[in-house]
Amino acid sequence: MSALEHPDTSEVAVARLTECTPDVVAQLNALTHQLKPSWDVITAANMTAVLESPTRVYVARVNDVIVGVVLLVPYRHLPGLTFHVEDVVVDAQFRRRGIARKLLMLAMAEAPPEVLSFDLRSHRIRRPAHGLYASLGFEVSDTTVFRKVARPPSHL
C-alpha cells in the first residue's frame, strides 16, 4: 500500500537526501513531472551528479514515499554566498498541509551562517505558493530574469 493511497501527513519525515537509488529516481521523476511536465526524465547519473555537487537536496517522505522536494543551489558572488531555492514541489495529494514549509524551513536552517540571502523564482500562476513564500519572509524582488537556452530539451 503506497503513501499516496492514504494521504496522511502526520508522519512526514523531512531530511537532506544524500543517496541516489533507482527508487529515489523513480519517485523524483513522478514528483517533478507535476512541477514541469516538459522536463526531461531524471537519470540516475544526473541525480548522482546533483548529490555530489554543492547543491543540497531535501525531501519529504510519507511511509518512505517521496512526496516533496526542494533544492538549495549555492551561488557565490562578489558580496558573498547566496542560495537559489529551486524545484519546490509537493505531490498534489499532499499540498496545503505544511510540507513545503517544513522542507524550506529545514533547508534554510541548515544553510551556513554566512549566507546572505535565499533567492527564489516562482511562476506568476503559482499564487498559493507565493503566500507560503511571503509567510517565510521572502519578498518580491525587482529583478527581471533573462534566459538564453543553451540546449533545447531532448524531447523536442
KAHUTA-V570388 format. One record per residue. N is the residue number from 0. RES is the residue in three letters. PHI is phi in whole degrees, 0 to 359 (none if undefined). PSI is psi as a letter, one per 30 degrees, with the letter a starting at -180 (NA if undefined). NEAR is the number of other ideal C-beta (glycine too) atoms within 8 Angstrom. Layout:
n-><N	N>
res-><RES	RES>
phi-><PHI	PHI>
psi-><PSI	PSI>
near-><NEAR	NEAR>
This chain:
n-><0	1	2	3	4	5	6	7	8	9	10	11	12	13	14	15	16	17	18	19	20	21	22	23	24	25	26	27	28	29	30	31	32	33	34	35	36	37	38	39	40	41	42	43	44	45	46	47	48	49	50	51	52	53	54	55	56	57	58	59	60	61	62	63	64	65	66	67	68	69	70	71	72	73	74	75	76	77	78	79	80	81	82	83	84	85	86	87	88	89	90	91	92	93	94	95	96	97	98	99	100	101	102	103	104	105	106	107	108	109	110	111	112	113	114	115	116	117	118	119	120	121	122	123	124	125	126	127	128	129	130	131	132	133	134	135	136	137	138	139	140	141	142	143	144	145	146	147	148	149	150	151	152	153	154	155>
res-><MET	SER	ALA	LEU	GLU	HIS	PRO	ASP	THR	SER	GLU	VAL	ALA	VAL	ALA	ARG	LEU	THR	GLU	CYS	THR	PRO	ASP	VAL	VAL	ALA	GLN	LEU	ASN	ALA	LEU	THR	HIS	GLN	LEU	LYS	PRO	SER	TRP	ASP	VAL	ILE	THR	ALA	ALA	ASN	MET	THR	ALA	VAL	LEU	GLU	SER	PRO	THR	ARG	VAL	TYR	VAL	ALA	ARG	VAL	ASN	ASP	VAL	ILE	VAL	GLY	VAL	VAL	LEU	LEU	VAL	PRO	TYR	ARG	HIS	LEU	PRO	GLY	LEU	THR	PHE	HIS	VAL	GLU	ASP	VAL	VAL	VAL	ASP	ALA	GLN	PHE	ARG	ARG	ARG	GLY	ILE	ALA	ARG	LYS	LEU	LEU	MET	LEU	ALA	MET	ALA	GLU	ALA	PRO	PRO	GLU	VAL	LEU	SER	PHE	ASP	LEU	ARG	SER	HIS	ARG	ILE	ARG	ARG	PRO	ALA	HIS	GLY	LEU	TYR	ALA	SER	LEU	GLY	PHE	GLU	VAL	SER	ASP	THR	THR	VAL	PHE	ARG	LYS	VAL	ALA	ARG	PRO	PRO	SER	HIS	LEU>
phi-><none	273	297	287	284	228	287	256	260	296	242	282	251	246	201	286	273	235	228	259	232	303	294	299	300	298	293	292	297	297	285	292	299	288	280	213	302	279	296	296	295	285	259	299	296	293	295	298	297	297	293	275	272	290	299	253	249	240	231	247	236	234	52	67	254	289	242	200	209	211	244	247	250	288	220	260	235	305	289	149	269	234	246	269	273	231	54	283	209	235	309	307	287	243	288	66	233	89	290	298	300	299	299	295	296	295	301	291	294	271	289	299	297	276	297	275	199	243	255	218	254	215	298	299	279	269	301	301	294	297	297	299	300	298	293	266	99	287	238	294	264	268	282	259	268	250	222	239	285	270	210	292	303	291	277	270>
psi-><k	l	f	f	f	i	i	k	g	f	h	k	k	k	l	k	k	f	k	k	l	e	e	e	e	e	e	e	e	e	e	f	f	f	e	j	f	f	k	l	k	k	l	e	e	e	e	e	e	e	f	f	l	f	k	k	k	k	l	k	k	k	h	g	k	k	f	l	k	k	k	j	j	k	j	j	a	e	f	a	k	k	k	k	k	l	h	j	k	k	k	e	f	g	l	h	g	g	e	e	e	e	e	e	e	e	e	e	e	g	l	l	f	g	k	e	l	j	k	k	k	k	k	f	f	h	e	e	e	e	e	e	e	e	f	g	g	k	k	k	l	g	k	k	k	k	k	j	k	f	k	l	k	f	f	NA>
near-><3	6	11	9	5	7	8	6	11	4	7	12	7	12	8	9	10	4	6	8	6	6	6	12	13	8	10	12	10	8	14	13	9	9	9	6	5	5	10	6	5	10	7	8	6	8	13	9	8	10	12	5	6	5	10	12	11	15	11	16	13	14	8	5	10	11	16	15	16	14	12	15	10	10	9	6	6	3	4	9	10	13	15	10	12	8	8	14	10	12	11	6	7	13	10	3	7	6	15	13	10	11	17	13	9	12	14	11	6	7	10	5	4	6	11	7	6	12	10	9	5	9	5	5	4	8	7	8	10	9	8	11	10	9	7	10	5	7	5	3	5	4	4	4	5	4	4	4	5	3	4	5	8	5	5	4>
